[in-house]
Amino acid sequence: MASSPPAPRIHWFARLEHRLHVWREGRARRRGRTATILPFPGYGGPGWVRVVGRVLIVPPARSTKDGEPASVRGWRSFVGIPVSFAKVSVQIGDSLHHVVADRGGVIDSVIHVELEPGWQTFTFSVEGQEPVEATAFIVSGSTHFGVVSDVDDTVMVTALPRPFIAAWNSFVVDEHARIPVPGMAVLLDQVLREYPGAPMIYLSTGAWNVAPTLRRFLGRHLFPAGSMLLTDWGPTHDRWFRSGREHKLTNLRRLATEFPHVKWLLIGDDGQHDEAIYSEFMDEHPTSVAGVAIRRLLPAEAVLAGGRAGHEPHSEDVAPWVSAEDGAGLRDLLGEAGILH
């Protein structure tokens, strides 16, 4: 009888992190707190939907005297306690489905169900709590264009690559102080108006912890609603921290497989690895790329970001590749390339 392969050895830091989460969860439950779900916008296609969220024990929400959500410092997004391997119920129409969160409390599952194209709603529930409404954008089988956009320094000025600046933006800065990249909201809005039914996906190396803050930022600055694909900053089974580059490439490859009929407009910046990632993806899946738009960091931003990424070779024969310092410049160049009218 053949023996099964040994289970992969889990990194000691991942084991330590899990023990810390278990200790914090037990302490919170002894104080009478219960788990809740933070839903994130998912996406789907004919016959399936990818549901995304996170099971957490969170501090009570703060509000102003008028009942509005209080301004949130970045560090508050990271104090929720993830509930490992929580069993979650997903109610979609008349059908009930059950999924399990991962070690970090993240829900990321595909459910086979028929839904109409466009934004659809369903509910999550955990531990008998009140259901929480979630959304997902269902892509029609006749859709042939979509948008994938980075977040940091592409739609939001963050200067992320420098560790100190990244920590300051993530843990200290008030969310209302974050600055949008000029013209990017107008650009994305025009793209989606010219391509009705196109999926809008925000693909970032940012942590899932900041997803609620990001949604409020996008809404406040009139960016179009979209699905979110963020990551968990914690350790994996074999390394200290997850690879942001691998996170982006993995999800781009997945989108190419899930939607082989869709060509994607890839939007990023030259302060990280977006050019290299998009160039590699274009080489692998040339029929899945409609074009690439790279936002060039301003000189001061490039200094904070530790410089610009090196220029990546790419073939103009596969898809248009444009670069400008803001959304207005990119919009003009995409018009010249025939992607916008």
C-alpha positions as CSV (number, residue, x, y, z in Angstrom):
1,M,0.0,0.0,0.0
2,A,1.5,3.4,-1.1
3,S,2.0,5.8,1.7
4,S,0.7,9.3,1.4
5,P,3.1,12.2,1.0
6,P,4.1,13.9,4.3
7,A,2.2,17.1,5.1
8,P,4.3,20.3,4.5
9,R,6.1,21.6,7.5
10,I,4.6,24.8,8.7
11,H,7.0,27.7,9.3
12,W,7.5,28.3,13.0
13,F,6.5,31.9,12.7
14,A,3.1,30.8,11.2
15,R,2.6,28.5,14.1
16,L,3.5,31.3,16.6
17,E,1.1,33.6,14.8
18,H,-1.7,31.0,15.0
19,R,-1.2,30.4,18.7
20,L,-1.3,34.2,19.3
21,H,-4.6,34.4,17.4
22,V,-6.1,31.5,19.4
23,W,-5.0,33.1,22.7
24,R,-6.5,36.5,21.7
25,E,-9.7,34.8,20.5
26,G,-10.1,32.9,23.8
27,R,-9.5,36.1,25.8
28,A,-12.1,38.0,23.7
29,R,-14.7,35.3,24.0
30,R,-14.3,35.3,27.8
31,R,-15.1,39.0,27.7
32,G,-18.4,38.2,25.8
33,R,-17.4,39.1,22.3
34,T,-18.6,37.1,19.3
35,A,-17.4,36.6,15.8
36,T,-18.7,38.7,12.9
37,I,-18.0,38.7,9.1
38,L,-16.6,41.6,7.1
39,P,-17.7,41.0,3.5
40,F,-15.6,42.0,0.6
41,P,-16.9,42.5,-3.0
42,G,-16.5,39.3,-5.0
43,Y,-17.1,38.4,-8.6
44,G,-18.4,35.5,-10.7
45,G,-19.5,34.3,-14.1
46,P,-22.2,32.1,-15.6
47,G,-22.9,29.3,-13.1
48,W,-20.5,30.4,-10.3
49,V,-19.5,33.1,-7.9
50,R,-16.3,33.8,-5.9
51,V,-17.3,34.9,-2.4
52,V,-14.8,36.8,-0.3
53,G,-14.8,38.0,3.3
54,R,-13.2,37.6,6.7
55,V,-14.3,36.3,10.0
56,L,-13.2,38.5,12.9
57,I,-13.8,39.4,16.5
58,V,-13.7,43.2,16.3
59,P,-13.9,46.1,18.8
60,P,-17.2,48.0,19.0
61,A,-17.6,50.4,16.1
62,R,-17.1,54.1,16.8
63,S,-19.5,56.8,15.6
64,T,-19.9,60.5,15.7
65,K,-22.6,62.4,17.5
66,D,-24.6,62.4,14.3
67,G,-24.5,58.6,14.1
68,E,-22.0,58.6,11.2
69,P,-18.9,56.3,11.2
70,A,-16.1,58.0,13.0
71,S,-12.8,58.8,11.3
72,V,-10.6,55.8,11.5
73,R,-6.8,55.7,12.2
74,G,-5.1,53.1,10.1
75,W,-4.0,51.0,13.1
76,R,-7.6,50.3,14.1
77,S,-8.0,48.2,11.0
78,F,-5.5,45.7,12.3
79,V,-6.8,45.1,15.8
80,G,-9.6,42.7,14.8
81,I,-8.9,39.1,15.9
82,P,-9.2,36.6,13.0
83,V,-11.2,33.4,13.8
84,S,-9.4,30.5,12.3
85,F,-11.3,27.8,10.3
86,A,-14.7,29.3,11.1
87,K,-17.7,27.6,9.5
88,V,-19.7,30.1,7.5
89,S,-23.1,29.9,5.9
90,V,-23.8,31.6,2.6
91,Q,-27.4,32.2,1.6
92,I,-27.7,32.9,-2.2
93,G,-31.3,33.2,-3.2
94,D,-33.1,30.1,-2.0
95,S,-29.9,28.0,-1.7
96,L,-27.8,27.6,1.4
97,H,-24.1,26.8,1.1
98,H,-21.4,26.2,3.7
99,V,-17.7,27.3,3.4
100,V,-14.8,27.3,5.8
101,A,-12.4,30.2,6.5
102,D,-8.7,29.7,6.4
103,R,-6.2,30.0,9.2
104,G,-6.3,33.8,9.0
105,G,-10.1,33.9,9.0
106,V,-10.3,34.7,5.3
107,I,-13.2,33.4,3.3
108,D,-12.3,32.8,-0.4
109,S,-14.5,30.2,-2.0
110,V,-16.2,29.4,-5.3
111,I,-19.9,28.5,-5.1
112,H,-21.7,27.0,-8.1
113,V,-24.9,28.9,-8.5
114,E,-26.7,30.7,-11.4
115,L,-26.9,34.4,-11.0
116,E,-27.9,37.2,-13.4
117,P,-25.1,39.4,-14.7
118,G,-24.3,42.6,-12.8
119,W,-24.1,43.3,-9.0
120,Q,-25.8,40.7,-7.0
121,T,-26.4,40.4,-3.2
122,F,-26.3,37.5,-0.8
123,T,-25.7,37.0,2.9
124,F,-23.0,35.6,5.2
125,S,-23.6,34.3,8.7
126,V,-21.5,32.7,11.4
127,E,-22.2,31.3,14.8
128,G,-25.9,32.1,14.6
129,Q,-25.3,35.8,14.3
130,E,-27.5,38.1,12.2
131,P,-26.7,37.6,8.5
132,V,-24.4,40.2,6.9
133,E,-25.1,41.4,3.3
134,A,-22.4,40.8,0.7
135,T,-22.0,41.6,-3.0
136,A,-20.4,40.2,-6.1
137,F,-20.2,41.3,-9.7
138,I,-21.3,38.6,-12.1
139,V,-19.7,38.8,-15.5
140,S,-21.9,38.0,-18.5
141,G,-20.7,35.4,-20.9
142,S,-20.9,38.0,-23.7
143,T,-18.5,40.4,-21.9
144,H,-15.1,40.7,-23.6
145,F,-13.5,43.6,-21.7
146,G,-12.5,44.1,-18.1
147,V,-10.3,46.3,-15.9
148,V,-7.7,45.3,-13.3
149,S,-6.2,48.2,-11.3
150,D,-3.5,48.4,-8.6
151,V,-4.3,50.6,-5.7
152,D,-1.2,51.9,-4.0
153,D,0.2,54.9,-5.9
154,T,-2.2,54.0,-8.8
155,V,-5.5,55.2,-7.4
156,M,-4.3,56.3,-3.9
157,V,-1.0,58.1,-3.2
158,T,0.8,56.0,-0.6
159,A,4.5,55.7,-1.5
160,L,4.2,52.1,-0.3
161,P,7.6,50.5,-1.0
162,R,9.4,52.5,1.7
163,P,8.8,50.5,5.0
164,F,8.5,53.6,7.2
165,I,6.1,55.4,4.8
166,A,4.1,52.2,4.4
167,A,3.8,51.7,8.2
168,W,2.8,55.4,8.6
169,N,0.1,55.2,5.9
170,S,-1.2,51.8,7.2
171,F,-1.2,52.3,10.9
172,V,-1.2,56.1,11.7
173,V,-2.7,58.2,8.9
174,D,-6.4,59.1,9.3
175,E,-8.3,57.6,6.4
176,H,-9.7,61.0,5.4
177,A,-6.2,62.3,4.9
178,R,-5.4,59.8,2.1
179,I,-5.1,61.5,-1.3
180,P,-6.4,60.1,-4.6
181,V,-4.2,60.2,-7.7
182,P,-5.5,63.0,-9.9
183,G,-7.8,62.0,-12.7
184,M,-7.8,58.3,-12.0
185,A,-11.5,58.2,-10.8
186,V,-12.5,60.0,-14.0
187,L,-10.5,57.6,-16.2
188,L,-11.9,54.5,-14.6
189,D,-15.5,55.9,-14.8
190,Q,-15.1,56.6,-18.5
191,V,-13.7,53.2,-19.2
192,L,-16.6,51.5,-17.5
193,R,-19.1,53.8,-19.3
194,E,-17.6,52.9,-22.7
195,Y,-17.6,49.2,-21.8
196,P,-21.0,48.5,-20.1
197,G,-20.9,45.3,-18.1
198,A,-17.1,45.2,-17.8
199,P,-15.8,43.9,-14.5
200,M,-13.8,46.3,-12.3
201,I,-11.2,44.6,-10.1
202,Y,-8.9,46.3,-7.6
203,L,-5.9,44.0,-7.2
204,S,-3.5,45.1,-4.5
205,T,-0.8,43.7,-2.2
206,G,-2.5,45.6,0.6
207,A,-3.8,43.6,3.6
208,W,-7.4,42.5,3.9
209,N,-7.5,44.5,7.1
210,V,-7.7,47.7,5.2
211,A,-10.5,46.6,2.8
212,P,-13.3,48.5,4.7
213,T,-11.1,51.7,4.7
214,L,-10.3,51.2,1.0
215,R,-14.0,50.8,0.1
216,R,-14.8,54.1,2.0
217,F,-11.9,55.8,0.2
218,L,-13.1,54.7,-3.2
219,G,-16.7,55.8,-2.6
220,R,-15.7,59.1,-1.1
221,H,-13.6,60.0,-4.1
222,L,-16.1,58.7,-6.7
223,F,-14.1,55.7,-7.9
224,P,-16.3,53.1,-9.5
225,A,-17.4,50.1,-7.4
226,G,-15.3,47.0,-8.0
227,S,-14.4,43.6,-6.7
228,M,-11.3,43.5,-4.4
229,L,-8.5,41.0,-4.3
230,L,-6.2,41.9,-1.4
231,T,-3.9,39.6,0.6
232,D,-3.1,38.5,4.2
233,W,0.2,39.9,5.4
234,G,0.9,37.0,7.7
235,P,3.4,34.2,7.2
236,T,2.7,31.2,4.9
237,H,3.6,27.6,5.7
238,D,7.1,28.0,4.3
239,R,8.1,31.7,4.5
240,W,8.0,34.8,6.8
241,F,5.6,36.8,4.6
242,R,3.5,36.4,1.5
243,S,4.9,37.5,-1.8
244,G,3.0,40.5,-3.2
245,R,4.3,39.8,-6.7
246,E,3.2,36.2,-6.6
247,H,-0.2,37.3,-5.2
248,K,-0.8,39.5,-8.2
249,L,0.5,37.1,-10.8
250,T,-1.6,34.2,-9.3
251,N,-4.8,36.2,-9.4
252,L,-4.1,37.5,-12.9
253,R,-3.5,34.0,-14.1
254,R,-6.7,32.9,-12.4
255,L,-8.7,35.6,-14.1
256,A,-7.3,34.6,-17.4
257,T,-8.5,31.0,-16.8
258,E,-11.9,32.0,-15.4
259,F,-12.6,34.4,-18.2
260,P,-10.8,33.2,-21.3
261,H,-13.0,35.5,-23.5
262,V,-12.2,38.7,-21.6
263,K,-9.3,41.1,-22.5
264,W,-8.1,43.1,-19.5
265,L,-6.9,46.6,-19.3
266,L,-4.1,46.4,-16.7
267,I,-3.5,49.6,-14.7
268,G,-0.6,50.1,-12.3
269,D,2.4,52.3,-11.5
270,D,6.2,52.3,-11.9
271,G,7.0,52.5,-8.2
272,Q,6.7,48.8,-7.4
273,H,6.7,45.7,-9.7
274,D,3.6,46.3,-11.7
275,E,5.4,46.7,-15.0
276,A,7.3,43.5,-14.5
277,I,4.2,41.6,-13.4
278,Y,2.1,42.9,-16.3
279,S,4.9,42.2,-18.8
280,E,5.2,38.6,-17.5
281,F,1.5,38.1,-17.6
282,M,1.3,39.5,-21.2
283,D,4.0,37.0,-22.3
284,E,2.0,34.2,-20.8
285,H,-1.5,35.2,-21.8
286,P,-1.2,37.6,-24.8
287,T,-4.8,37.1,-25.8
288,S,-6.0,38.2,-22.3
289,V,-4.5,41.7,-22.4
290,A,-6.3,44.6,-24.0
291,G,-3.7,47.2,-23.0
292,V,-1.4,48.3,-20.1
293,A,-1.6,51.8,-18.5
294,I,1.3,52.7,-16.2
295,R,1.0,55.8,-13.9
296,R,4.5,57.4,-13.6
297,L,5.3,58.5,-10.1
298,L,6.0,62.2,-9.7
299,P,9.7,63.0,-8.8
300,A,8.9,63.6,-5.1
301,E,6.8,60.4,-4.9
302,A,9.6,58.4,-6.6
303,V,12.0,59.6,-3.9
304,L,9.7,58.5,-1.1
305,A,9.1,55.2,-2.9
306,G,12.8,54.5,-3.1
307,G,13.1,55.1,-6.8
308,R,11.3,53.8,-9.9
309,A,11.1,50.2,-11.1
310,G,13.4,49.4,-14.0
311,H,11.9,49.6,-17.4
312,E,10.5,46.3,-18.5
313,P,10.7,45.1,-22.1
314,H,7.3,44.5,-23.7
315,S,5.9,43.9,-27.1
316,E,3.8,46.7,-28.6
317,D,2.5,44.1,-31.1
318,V,0.5,42.3,-28.3
319,A,-1.3,45.3,-26.8
320,P,-0.9,49.0,-26.4
321,W,1.4,50.1,-23.5
322,V,1.0,53.7,-22.3
323,S,2.5,55.7,-19.5
324,A,1.6,59.1,-17.9
325,E,1.8,60.9,-14.6
326,D,-2.0,61.1,-13.9
327,G,-5.4,59.8,-15.0
328,A,-5.9,62.6,-17.6
329,G,-2.7,61.8,-19.4
330,L,-3.5,58.1,-19.4
331,R,-7.0,58.8,-20.7
332,D,-5.6,60.8,-23.7
333,L,-3.0,58.1,-24.5
334,L,-5.6,55.3,-24.2
335,G,-7.8,57.3,-26.6
336,E,-4.9,57.5,-29.1
337,A,-4.4,53.8,-28.7
338,G,-8.1,53.1,-29.6
339,I,-9.1,51.7,-26.2
340,L,-11.1,54.8,-25.4
341,H,-13.2,56.9,-27.7
